[in-house]
Amino acid sequence: MPNDKLSVMNIPVKNETTGEITNQSLDLKDADIPSWARAETKPAYTASEVGAIASSLKGAANGVAELDSAGKVPSSQLPSYVDDVLEYDSTSAFPSTGEAGKIYVAKDTNKTYRWSGSAYVEISASLALGETSSTAYYGDKGKTAYDHSQLTNGNPHNVTKSDVGLGNVGNFKAVSTVASQGLSDTEKSNARANIGAGTSNFSGNYNDLSNKPTIPTVNNATLTIQKNGTNVQTFTANQGSNATANITVPTKVSELTNDSGYTTNTGTVKSVKCNGVTQTISSGAVDIDVATNLVTEAQWTQIQKLLS
């Protein structure tokens, strides 16, 4: 290299217009190169002299944070509020001495704790699942139990007679009007025995009874009602409907039939003869002296007919 200049090659230069970056060479004059740069043994410089951060400040207080192999700041160099929740399988796995400002979670119960300075204290009464007085019941099991409690048909709980104290009580069956749902012969026999009605298998037919009274046989006879020998109405023993017999009774003399020996004279009786004595009727009445002229019963009847 000539003594009057120093060539620096491959300096990347960006074109402000196109944005393209190209490698350029730079020629410096010898007068522009400082003496320390020409020296074979270079001088030592402090971080502050070159505007760098001292290595002693890496990961140290009032220094700078380091990066781990994943390019992230280690949790040991982060403040507590960034990594203040720590999870462990159970409380027995917690560190023997906790750290203030951190939250410890026991994954087996999902309860949270803090370090009091001497022991782990549960932060609040957590709602944990379980089947004890201090836990909440599982929602899916609770819904199954509720749905089961709402059943109203059948016997969803499979309750037996013995479960309700009726183990010694027999099964009862109501008598239905439907023939196919009636009592069986065994059920009938048991029912009679339960009420002290004996053990006979009564068919329900009167003729099957013993020691029964004889019912007279009713023949199909005819009853005839007459008036003076003339039929007015007839009735049969097995007649299916009611019948009325109307017998007319005379209510006045004109409705009677005249027999022989009775007068039919409708004129005026002018005299009456009694025991040979004739009495003249002048005013519609006859005065007979019964003391001297006694009237027989036949004569009195005859008088009444004449006066009627």
MOLIN-V288739 format. One record per pair of residues at least 24 apart in sequence whose C-alpha atoms are under 10 Angstrom apart, sorted by the first residue. I is the first residue (numbers start at 1). GAP is how many residues later the second one is. Records with the same first field share a line. If there is no record, write none. Layout:
I: GAP ; GAP
This chain:
2: 28
3: 26 ; 27 ; 28
4: 24 ; 25 ; 26 ; 27 ; 28 ; 29
5: 24 ; 25 ; 26 ; 27 ; 28
6: 24 ; 25 ; 26 ; 27
85: 27 ; 28 ; 29
86: 26 ; 27
87: 25
91: 29
94: 26
95: 25
96: 24
253: 55
261: 41
262: 40 ; 43 ; 44
263: 39 ; 42 ; 43
264: 41 ; 42
265: 41
266: 40 ; 41 ; 42
267: 39
268: 38 ; 39
269: 37 ; 38
272: 31 ; 34
273: 26 ; 30
274: 25 ; 26 ; 29
275: 24
